[in-house]
Amino acid sequence: AVNATGASDVAIGLTSLEDVFLATAGEDPTLGGEADNESSPAGLHHRIWLPLDDKKPSQPRSVFYLARMVALMDLRDVRTFVFNSLLPIVFIIVGFLLSYLIDPKGSLVSPPSLSLLPSTVIHPGPAYVQGSAFNNTALGPPLQWADDSLPSGGELLARYESNGTLQYDPKIVSSLPLAISAITNSTLYNWGSGSSATPSVSVTNSPLPYVKSYLVDVTQLLVPMLTMLGFVPFAYVVIPIVFWRADHITTQLKFMGMSTRLQYIALFLHRFLFGFLPSFAVLLIAAGAFGSDLLGDGGRWLAYTLLVITTFLALIPFAMVLAPLFKSGRQVADTFPLLWNCLSIIPYIIVWLMTGNSSESVRSAGDIIGDVMTIIPTLAYQRGAQRLLSLQFAVDRASRVENSPVEWSDTFNPANGVLTPLLVNIGVMSLTTALVWYQTRDKISHKMRKYSSSISPGKTDELPESEDLLAEAVRADTIVEGIAVRNLTKFYPQQKKAAVESLNLAVAPSEIVVLLGPNGAGKTTAMKMLSGEEIPTAGLMKLGRPEDFDLAQRGELEFTSLYRRQVCGYCPQADALFPDLTVKEHLNLASALKGLRIRSASSPHRDHVDAIIAALG
């Protein structure tokens, strides 16, 4: 048939999902009458629609299951697996290996004759250096004082039985200038004919910041910096948070009964079980295998263990707090890794160079800046590891004896700076955890507690003038279960026009309501507010059973509990799916989050899910 416009008439029949199941569940003539077979359409239909006892969801079980699924997705994504799991372990091993290989002791040899030294200090007579004026720890290994050595001052000093030499390491370019500086700034004695010794110059040097065979201890740079890179992927927890939010996966998981707060806990658990524990084990094994001072005696091993643990516990919530700064998954993936790596590495190198400077004022400024920047957990770790690596030198300097034993009191002495990063980590962990807890609160419930029916400041709650709108508002006030909305309003930032203004809506149980309107009418925004994805500017929403209505009226209803208790359900407009999971894995995830037992092969819930998979082909 052709209508007046010349187009063919098409009959469109509306049906329900149940009608579709019933229509496809009929006996297939090709099956030879085996409609009751479990694999037949009729058998699958029976298994799908077979009533099952719902189980109360276990929040710990749901959190662990989601963490395990995130680990599975990471494993399937090669790039994510390499950057989040493999590279951190490689950096840890390389850091300890390089510090072990480039740590030669160097040889100390006697310098050439210093017979001209008296003329350098404008002194007419011969002179020799009093050995007690030097301390090996104060000088540092580039220079070393040796008592009772061969004469080093030429024939002028050869007649003295007791003599010493100032030795220097020829592998260090500046060792000889350091030796001359040490001598000219120490106590010199004039030995004239028949006269007693009188002092000519007396200056006290500050301890030189040079240890081992280098002007600076390179291990204090490499080990903290490279092992810190093993912590960097933990901060990348912000990336899935932003992606899930932008792709509506956060909302979808809420509809499965998992609040935003529980999702954050699952991501933390994933990083702890599948990231931190393996890296921590490798860290301890590598430090022990290469003989690092980080696991030295005197409590250094305990301080380092606490430093690693507190760094992880502070880093995860610190990164989570930054999630609202990013609007899209692409933005966070493109900018956050580079930004975080630069923030973790460059400041530490600058502080490290400043603390090794020969100027005391520069060293003091570097210490202050380094302590302030420990509010960033990765910098706190590097700062703490550096303090532990230099603790032996600090103890030797204080005792004026090389290789002095490090005591527990030395390690946990606040003056040595080991405790500072630990305490800062604990403070940052507490503060950022509280902020994350606040960010992941049930914002809809919080808004309803502060409910005000005014559309804008100074405007009272006015009933609609239109008769049908007035009837809907009255019905929303009288309905006792289902969905009731009064004066729901939404203003977006920087927009003067309301996206939704004074919406009144009532939907009773088993009632079907269709929202019609052109683009921009506010249909999607209204549904997002009902689902909790958007926060209303004003208005009151009541959903669920009569007891839920009473709680909502008093501002005490937790809206996330509606989905956890399966009082409400919602099918989002967008496809909120994990790209690395199969259909069956999505169903298993939803089932596990709702408390169904699907791991046992004999479980009716498992059979139910298998039947749905078989029906979908």
C-alpha positions as MATLAB code, in Angstrom:
seq = 'AVNATGASDVAIGLTSLEDVFLATAGEDPTLGGEADNESSPAGLHHRIWLPLDDKKPSQPRSVFYLARMVALMDLRDVRTFVFNSLLPIVFIIVGFLLSYLIDPKGSLVSPPSLSLLPSTVIHPGPAYVQGSAFNNTALGPPLQWADDSLPSGGELLARYESNGTLQYDPKIVSSLPLAISAITNSTLYNWGSGSSATPSVSVTNSPLPYVKSYLVDVTQLLVPMLTMLGFVPFAYVVIPIVFWRADHITTQLKFMGMSTRLQYIALFLHRFLFGFLPSFAVLLIAAGAFGSDLLGDGGRWLAYTLLVITTFLALIPFAMVLAPLFKSGRQVADTFPLLWNCLSIIPYIIVWLMTGNSSESVRSAGDIIGDVMTIIPTLAYQRGAQRLLSLQFAVDRASRVENSPVEWSDTFNPANGVLTPLLVNIGVMSLTTALVWYQTRDKISHKMRKYSSSISPGKTDELPESEDLLAEAVRADTIVEGIAVRNLTKFYPQQKKAAVESLNLAVAPSEIVVLLGPNGAGKTTAMKMLSGEEIPTAGLMKLGRPEDFDLAQRGELEFTSLYRRQVCGYCPQADALFPDLTVKEHLNLASALKGLRIRSASSPHRDHVDAIIAALG';
ca = [
       0.000    0.000    0.000;
       1.108    3.538   -0.791;
      -0.003    6.583    1.204;
      -0.661   10.087   -0.048;
       3.014   11.022    0.033;
       3.944    8.122   -2.210;
       5.799    6.288    0.550;
       5.041    2.715    1.453;
       2.962    2.170    4.561;
       4.955    0.401    7.249;
       3.327   -1.133   10.304;
       5.457   -0.679   13.431;
       4.619   -2.850   16.399;
       5.958   -1.955   19.839;
       6.853   -4.876   22.038;
       8.595   -5.562   25.319;
      11.851   -7.320   26.091;
       9.835  -10.133   27.643;
       7.921  -10.569   24.387;
      11.234  -10.866   22.560;
      12.424  -13.580   24.946;
       9.127  -15.430   24.667;
       9.147  -15.186   20.891;
      12.687  -16.505   20.582;
      12.156  -19.231   23.149;
       9.733  -21.279   21.055;
      10.526  -24.785   19.964;
      12.963  -24.930   17.077;
      11.651  -27.445   14.511;
      15.223  -28.347   13.574;
      15.836  -29.690   17.064;
      13.519  -32.659   16.560;
      11.193  -31.732   19.403;
      13.950  -31.410   22.015;
      12.629  -28.102   23.298;
      13.251  -29.072   26.883;
      16.953  -29.666   26.285;
      19.112  -27.343   28.406;
      20.850  -26.015   25.295;
      17.648  -25.483   23.335;
      16.043  -22.041   23.165;
      13.241  -23.177   25.443;
      15.717  -24.617   27.907;
      17.787  -21.435   27.881;
      14.630  -19.382   28.379;
      13.732  -21.487   31.392;
      17.198  -21.054   32.911;
      17.194  -17.304   32.262;
      13.806  -16.648   33.827;
      14.136  -19.139   36.656;
      13.640  -17.206   39.932;
      16.741  -17.082   42.117;
      17.278  -15.999   45.674;
      19.123  -12.696   45.742;
      22.185  -12.526   47.927;
      23.171   -9.497   49.942;
      26.278   -8.014   48.310;
      29.489   -8.254   50.309;
      31.394   -4.986   50.012;
      34.854   -6.512   50.689;
      34.171   -9.247   48.135;
      32.984   -6.683   45.577;
      36.034   -4.479   46.144;
      38.423   -7.399   45.713;
      36.637   -8.635   42.577;
      36.820   -5.220   40.913;
      40.516   -4.932   41.850;
      41.131   -8.323   40.262;
      39.318   -7.308   37.075;
      41.403   -4.113   36.846;
      44.547   -6.247   37.132;
      43.232   -8.487   34.348;
      42.658   -5.460   32.107;
      46.172   -4.170   32.838;
      47.618   -7.548   31.928;
      45.832   -7.557   28.576;
      47.054   -4.067   27.700;
      50.760   -4.513   26.898;
      51.608   -0.837   27.252;
      49.901   -0.549   30.624;
      51.549   -3.738   31.873;
      55.020   -2.571   30.837;
      54.733    0.913   32.348;
      52.823   -0.041   35.501;
      54.397   -3.380   36.395;
      57.589   -4.162   34.483;
      59.475   -0.850   34.271;
      59.247   -0.063   38.012;
      61.020   -3.336   38.832;
      63.646   -2.659   36.150;
      64.332    0.837   37.529;
      64.749   -0.525   41.055;
      67.286   -3.154   39.985;
      69.196   -0.747   37.720;
      69.402    1.864   40.493;
      71.082   -0.481   42.966;
      73.240   -2.090   40.275;
      74.663    1.213   39.019;
      75.375    2.439   42.530;
      77.267   -0.786   43.180;
      79.297   -0.634   39.960;
      80.354    3.018   40.193;
      81.425    2.894   43.824;
      85.245    2.346   43.615;
      87.228    3.249   46.698;
      90.165    4.955   44.926;
      93.809    4.984   46.084;
      95.445    7.629   48.251;
      99.054    8.655   47.499;
     101.492   11.163   48.972;
     101.543   14.562   47.254;
     104.763   16.038   45.854;
     107.106   18.098   48.044;
     105.483   21.131   49.680;
     108.788   22.883   50.545;
     107.496   26.161   49.069;
     104.461   26.199   51.305;
     105.902   28.694   53.859;
     106.380   31.264   51.136;
     102.767   30.731   50.135;
     101.627   31.910   53.533;
     104.305   34.638   53.592;
     106.348   33.016   56.342;
     110.164   33.190   56.172;
     111.133   29.974   57.900;
     110.579   26.303   57.250;
     107.340   24.822   58.554;
     105.644   21.531   59.043;
     102.007   20.547   59.529;
     100.829   19.476   62.949;
      99.016   16.149   62.439;
      96.530   16.703   65.257;
      95.156   19.684   63.359;
      93.482   17.333   60.905;
      90.644   14.882   61.193;
      90.047   12.365   58.436;
      86.274   12.641   58.726;
      86.403   16.425   58.551;
      88.625   16.304   55.473;
      86.678   13.650   53.593;
      88.191   10.711   51.640;
      89.553   12.921   48.817;
      92.126   13.943   51.466;
      93.659   11.787   54.148;
      96.147   12.514   56.916;
      98.711    9.783   57.640;
     100.744    9.896   60.874;
     104.364    8.670   61.129;
     104.851    8.611   57.384;
     107.941    9.370   55.332;
     109.035   13.013   55.302;
     107.079   14.997   52.747;
     108.668   18.406   53.090;
     112.026   17.686   51.467;
     115.357   18.079   53.228;
     114.077   20.868   55.458;
     111.816   18.500   57.374;
     113.798   15.282   57.057;
     115.543   15.692   60.419;
     112.325   15.391   62.446;
     111.580   11.925   63.685;
     107.792   12.355   63.886;
     106.149   13.540   60.724;
     102.912   13.153   58.815;
     101.728   13.584   55.260;
      98.537   14.890   53.803;
      97.526   12.455   51.061;
      95.098   13.105   48.245;
      93.206   11.007   45.703;
      94.649   11.640   42.203;
      91.424   10.422   40.567;
      89.714   13.597   41.705;
      90.823   16.662   39.804;
      90.337   19.073   42.684;
      92.030   16.942   45.361;
      95.383   18.750   45.246;
      93.828   22.241   45.511;
      91.797   20.897   48.411;
      94.995   19.659   50.055;
      96.688   23.043   49.721;
      93.548   24.739   51.032;
      93.426   22.426   54.029;
      97.065   23.093   54.889;
      96.970   26.853   54.468;
      93.844   27.064   56.609;
      95.184   24.899   59.424;
      97.610   25.536   62.262;
     101.199   26.132   61.067;
     104.203   26.353   63.349;
     107.412   28.287   62.774;
     110.579   26.431   63.600;
     113.351   29.011   63.722;
     116.841   28.395   65.042;
     116.738   28.168   68.813;
     113.181   29.504   69.108;
     110.039   27.856   70.399;
     107.068   27.090   68.180;
     104.711   30.006   67.630;
     101.448   29.814   65.638;
     101.312   31.684   62.369;
      97.825   30.871   60.961;
      94.845   29.341   62.785;
      91.582   28.777   60.873;
      88.974   26.048   61.417;
      87.458   24.477   58.317;
      83.869   23.290   58.121;
      83.600   19.593   57.227;
      83.901   19.208   53.477;
      80.797   17.730   51.776;
      82.815   15.166   49.837;
      82.688   11.452   50.513;
      84.238    8.360   48.998;
      86.013    8.906   45.668;
      83.783   11.649   44.282;
      83.216   15.302   44.942;
      79.666   14.149   45.726;
      78.280   10.710   46.504;
      76.601    9.669   43.254;
      74.763    6.839   45.007;
      72.806    9.491   46.886;
      71.445   10.602   43.519;
      71.024    7.348   41.608;
      69.548    5.049   44.248;
      66.821    7.411   45.535;
      65.935    8.705   42.066;
      65.823    5.388   40.189;
      64.096    3.448   42.957;
      61.611    6.314   43.226;
      60.637    5.581   39.618;
      59.306    2.309   40.969;
      56.707    4.368   42.853;
      55.681    6.651   39.981;
      53.120    4.239   38.419;
      51.196    4.234   41.699;
      50.354    7.883   41.047;
      48.896    6.871   37.688;
      45.819    5.668   39.588;
      44.388    9.051   38.644;
      44.233    7.963   34.973;
      41.593    5.195   35.314;
      39.629    7.399   37.715;
      39.292   10.134   35.092;
      38.666    7.661   32.250;
      35.936    5.894   34.208;
      34.257    9.179   35.020;
      34.429   10.473   31.438;
      33.222    7.162   29.962;
      30.362    6.878   32.499;
      31.854    3.680   33.919;
      31.808    5.239   37.386;
      28.064    5.738   37.058;
      27.555    2.254   35.656;
      29.405    0.702   38.587;
      27.227    2.722   40.951;
      24.183    1.167   39.305;
      25.749   -2.225   40.007;
      25.779   -1.301   43.685;
      29.321    0.014   44.019;
      29.649    3.578   45.251;
      32.360    5.928   44.040;
      34.148    5.536   47.360;
      34.243    1.750   47.006;
      35.591    2.144   43.460;
      38.458    4.246   44.815;
      39.149    1.611   47.465;
      39.201   -1.084   44.759;
      41.752    0.906   42.747;
      43.865    1.344   45.882;
      43.670   -2.395   46.571;
      44.659   -3.141   42.973;
      47.747   -0.937   43.264;
      48.629   -2.495   46.610;
      48.267   -6.170   45.656;
      49.474   -6.111   42.069;
      51.896   -3.173   42.148;
      53.301   -2.329   45.547;
      53.849   -5.811   46.984;
      55.922   -7.090   44.005;
      57.929   -3.852   43.824;
      58.488   -3.841   47.585;
      59.799   -7.407   47.494;
      62.192   -6.597   44.634;
      63.296   -3.431   46.439;
      64.293   -5.294   49.598;
      65.967   -8.140   47.701;
      67.992   -5.760   45.496;
      69.028   -3.557   48.424;
      70.221   -6.593   50.356;
      71.932   -8.247   47.396;
      73.977   -5.154   46.517;
      74.819   -4.322   50.128;
      73.050   -0.981   50.232;
      73.345    1.125   53.377;
      69.562    1.541   53.179;
      69.284   -1.795   54.970;
      72.192   -1.095   57.304;
      72.278   -1.723   61.016;
      71.344    0.701   63.736;
      67.689    0.709   62.703;
      68.339    1.944   59.174;
      66.552   -1.110   57.762;
      63.448   -0.306   59.816;
      63.516    3.364   58.876;
      63.779    2.473   55.187;
      60.949   -0.063   55.407;
      58.715    2.520   57.075;
      59.747    5.098   54.483;
      58.708    2.839   51.598;
      55.370    1.901   53.179;
      54.404    5.446   54.166;
      55.389    6.742   50.727;
      52.973    4.325   49.060;
      50.186    5.055   51.547;
      50.613    8.803   50.998;
      51.094    8.665   47.229;
      47.814    6.947   46.293;
      45.407    9.409   47.990;
      47.679   12.313   46.986;
      47.174   11.364   43.318;
      43.450   10.683   43.782;
      42.935   14.211   45.091;
      44.181   15.531   41.727;
      41.508   13.680   39.691;
      38.971   16.579   39.586;
      41.592   18.757   37.859;
      41.242   16.713   34.662;
      38.142   16.839   32.486;
      38.771   14.003   30.022;
      40.612   10.733   29.789;
      42.696   11.948   26.872;
      43.790   15.025   28.807;
      44.970   13.057   31.832;
      46.708   10.405   29.717;
      48.606   13.012   27.686;
      49.675   15.356   30.481;
      49.778   13.629   33.855;
      52.671   11.135   33.367;
      55.069   13.787   32.027;
      53.967   16.323   34.628;
      54.368   13.884   37.508;
      57.762   12.583   36.369;
      59.151   16.119   36.052;
      57.709   17.040   39.439;
      59.327   13.986   41.033;
      62.786   14.136   39.441;
      63.829   17.720   38.642;
      63.291   19.258   42.119;
      65.222   16.415   43.759;
      68.225   16.899   41.453;
      68.240   20.631   42.204;
      68.053   20.049   45.961;
      70.738   17.357   45.758;
      73.115   19.717   43.953;
      72.440   22.482   46.463;
      73.101   20.265   49.488;
      76.461   19.231   47.969;
      77.579   22.795   47.355;
      80.736   24.074   49.076;
      78.877   27.156   50.311;
      77.283   26.634   53.704;
      74.469   29.079   52.922;
      73.606   27.222   49.712;
      73.630   23.913   51.570;
      71.325   25.321   54.235;
      68.935   26.669   51.598;
      68.939   23.275   49.877;
      68.068   21.554   53.153;
      65.161   23.915   53.766;
      63.792   23.561   50.226;
      64.201   19.790   50.379;
      62.285   19.552   53.654;
      59.457   21.737   52.328;
      59.095   19.706   49.137;
      58.669   16.466   51.067;
      54.939   17.193   50.953;
      55.157   15.434   47.564;
      55.442   11.734   48.502;
      57.934   10.798   45.789;
      60.229   13.632   46.891;
      59.789   12.581   50.521;
      60.992    9.106   49.579;
      64.063   10.433   47.773;
      64.838   12.810   50.615;
      64.545   10.062   53.213;
      66.643    7.608   51.198;
      69.340   10.258   50.738;
      69.411   10.921   54.481;
      69.818    7.215   55.202;
      72.629    6.846   52.666;
      74.528    9.784   54.174;
      73.890    8.770   57.777;
      77.226    6.915   58.102;
      79.105   10.056   57.053;
      77.108   12.148   59.543;
      77.936    9.736   62.369;
      81.629    9.646   61.402;
      81.767   13.420   61.297;
      80.195   13.719   64.743;
      82.487   11.101   66.310;
      85.606   12.109   64.312;
      86.244    8.415   63.756;
      85.843    6.706   60.408;
      83.357    3.812   60.107;
      81.830    4.495   63.491;
      78.935    2.141   64.326;
      75.503    3.601   63.570;
      73.185    3.308   66.562;
      69.380    3.346   66.671;
      69.591    6.707   68.388;
      71.536    8.030   65.397;
      68.972    6.797   62.875;
      65.972    8.233   64.690;
      67.676   11.392   65.888;
      65.570   14.299   64.527;
      68.762   16.262   63.881;
      69.866   13.731   61.243;
      66.704   14.298   59.173;
      65.601   10.678   58.703;
      62.381   11.138   60.684;
      61.233   14.216   58.764;
      60.115   12.441   55.533;
      58.405    9.723   57.581;
      56.378   12.196   59.613;
      55.542   14.293   56.553;
      54.333   11.174   54.716;
      52.043   10.304   57.616;
      50.651   13.835   57.660;
      50.120   13.936   53.886;
      48.492   10.493   53.973;
      46.040   11.579   56.686;
      45.147   14.863   55.005;
      44.733   13.532   51.460;
      42.776   10.481   52.648;
      40.339   12.816   54.390;
      40.049   14.878   51.197;
      39.388   11.782   49.082;
      36.808   10.616   51.606;
      35.094   13.985   51.246;
      35.311   14.000   47.443;
      33.688   10.558   47.190;
      30.790   11.302   49.535;
      27.207   10.783   48.372;
      26.794   14.269   46.921;
      23.111   13.829   46.070;
      22.289   12.891   49.652;
      24.350   15.829   50.878;
      22.455   18.153   48.550;
      19.091   16.821   49.660;
      20.026   17.471   53.281;
      20.483   21.110   52.354;
      17.301   21.059   50.357;
      15.733   24.361   49.464;
      12.872   24.490   47.019;
      13.747   27.974   45.808;
      14.738   28.145   42.173;
      17.025   31.098   42.746;
      17.856   33.343   45.712;
      14.884   35.429   46.769;
      12.346   33.349   44.864;
       9.891   31.198   46.816;
       8.490   27.802   45.946;
       5.639   28.641   43.613;
       3.153   26.119   42.308;
       2.868   25.838   38.518;
       0.090   27.862   36.929;
      -0.610   25.300   34.211;
      -3.312   22.859   35.231;
      -1.514   19.708   34.067;
       1.793   20.801   35.602;
      -0.001   21.614   38.843;
      -1.567   18.152   38.862;
       1.865   16.579   38.388;
       3.300   18.641   41.264;
       0.429   17.627   43.555;
       0.886   13.996   42.567;
       4.622   14.229   43.325;
       3.702   15.436   46.817;
       1.229   12.625   47.455;
       2.934    9.588   45.920;
       4.563    7.336   48.533;
       6.897    5.135   46.460;
       8.493    5.014   43.026;
       9.931    8.353   41.850;
       8.861   11.777   43.075;
      10.559   15.002   41.979;
       9.677   18.503   43.166;
      11.042   21.707   41.666;
      14.182   20.007   40.360;
      16.499   22.658   38.917;
      19.961   22.574   37.381;
      22.181   25.511   36.469;
      25.546   24.765   34.887;
      28.490   27.065   35.682;
      28.916   30.075   33.413;
      25.388   29.609   32.035;
      22.527   31.965   32.846;
      19.786   29.723   31.480;
      18.747   26.710   33.505;
      19.283   23.308   31.896;
      16.301   22.046   33.922;
      13.960   24.397   35.751;
      11.304   23.511   38.324;
      10.713   19.968   37.112;
       7.866   18.130   38.876;
       7.487   14.436   38.164;
       5.778   11.428   39.729;
       6.219    7.823   38.608;
       4.443    5.033   40.470;
       5.710    1.428   40.580;
       5.035   -0.494   37.329;
       4.179    2.784   35.588;
       5.851    3.662   32.277;
       6.595    7.331   31.630;
       8.215    8.777   28.518;
      10.028   12.131   28.542;
       9.569   13.907   25.220;
      11.238   17.103   24.122;
      13.589   18.639   21.545;
      17.358   18.767   21.894;
      18.341   20.922   24.834;
      15.044   20.492   26.649;
      16.841   18.918   29.615;
      15.849   15.260   29.290;
      19.371   13.880   29.668;
      20.200   16.320   32.464;
      17.059   15.304   34.348;
      17.964   11.622   34.067;
      21.540   12.334   35.149;
      20.246   14.060   38.260;
      17.945   11.150   39.041;
      20.855    8.734   38.633;
      23.234   10.858   40.701;
      25.586   11.672   37.832;
      24.728   15.385   38.107;
      24.092   17.335   41.303;
      20.878   19.414   41.312;
      21.097   23.121   41.990;
      17.777   22.985   43.843;
      14.829   20.682   44.326;
      13.889   17.468   46.083;
      14.096   13.900   44.780;
      12.556   10.838   46.395;
      13.142    7.352   45.020;
      12.487    3.819   46.178;
      10.105    2.263   48.651;
       7.893    4.064   51.204;
      10.609    3.879   53.865;
      13.061    5.415   51.378;
      10.600    8.240   50.714;
      10.407    8.983   54.425;
      14.201    9.100   54.674;
      14.444   11.340   51.598;
      11.850   13.737   53.004;
      13.970   14.090   56.157;
      17.178   14.408   54.126;
      18.572   11.140   55.488;
      18.407    8.889   52.419;
      21.698    7.604   51.007;
      20.970    7.466   47.304;
      23.846    5.105   46.551;
      22.185    2.511   48.763;
      19.221    2.368   46.371;
      21.359    0.653   43.754;
      23.285   -1.440   46.254;
      19.976   -2.756   47.625;
      18.679   -3.169   44.054;
      15.733   -0.892   44.762;
      16.483    1.102   41.603;
      18.043    0.317   38.269;
      19.131    2.461   35.355;
      20.204    1.911   31.764;
      22.580    4.749   30.792;
      22.437    6.513   27.468;
      26.111    5.855   26.715;
      27.831    2.475   26.370;
      29.677    2.332   29.676;
      31.847   -0.707   28.997;
      35.399   -1.780   29.757;
      37.112   -2.164   26.359;
      39.346   -5.020   27.557;
      36.589   -7.201   29.035;
      34.385   -9.682   27.201;
      30.589   -9.805   27.437;
      30.803  -12.728   29.835;
      33.295  -10.903   32.034;
      30.998   -7.877   32.159;
      28.138  -10.112   33.280;
      30.360  -11.824   35.832;
      31.457   -8.433   37.160;
      27.874   -7.190   37.488;
      26.855  -10.454   39.159;
      29.743  -10.356   41.620;
      29.066   -6.730   42.545;
      25.427   -7.612   43.215;
      26.398  -10.465   45.500;
      25.718  -13.437   43.217;
      27.884  -16.535   43.628;
      29.294  -17.342   40.201;
      32.633  -19.007   40.954;
      31.217  -22.440   41.772;
      30.307  -24.577   38.753;
      27.243  -25.905   40.598;
      25.985  -22.463   41.567;
      22.528  -21.602   40.150;
      23.785  -18.056   39.679;
      26.627  -19.355   37.510;
      24.141  -21.399   35.501;
      21.973  -18.315   35.107;
      24.857  -16.248   33.672;
      25.936  -19.103   31.388;
      22.395  -19.329   30.035;
      22.381  -15.623   29.160;
      25.743  -15.987   27.393;
      24.465  -18.984   25.436;
      21.296  -17.134   24.456;
      23.332  -14.189   23.191;
      25.469  -16.501   21.077;
];
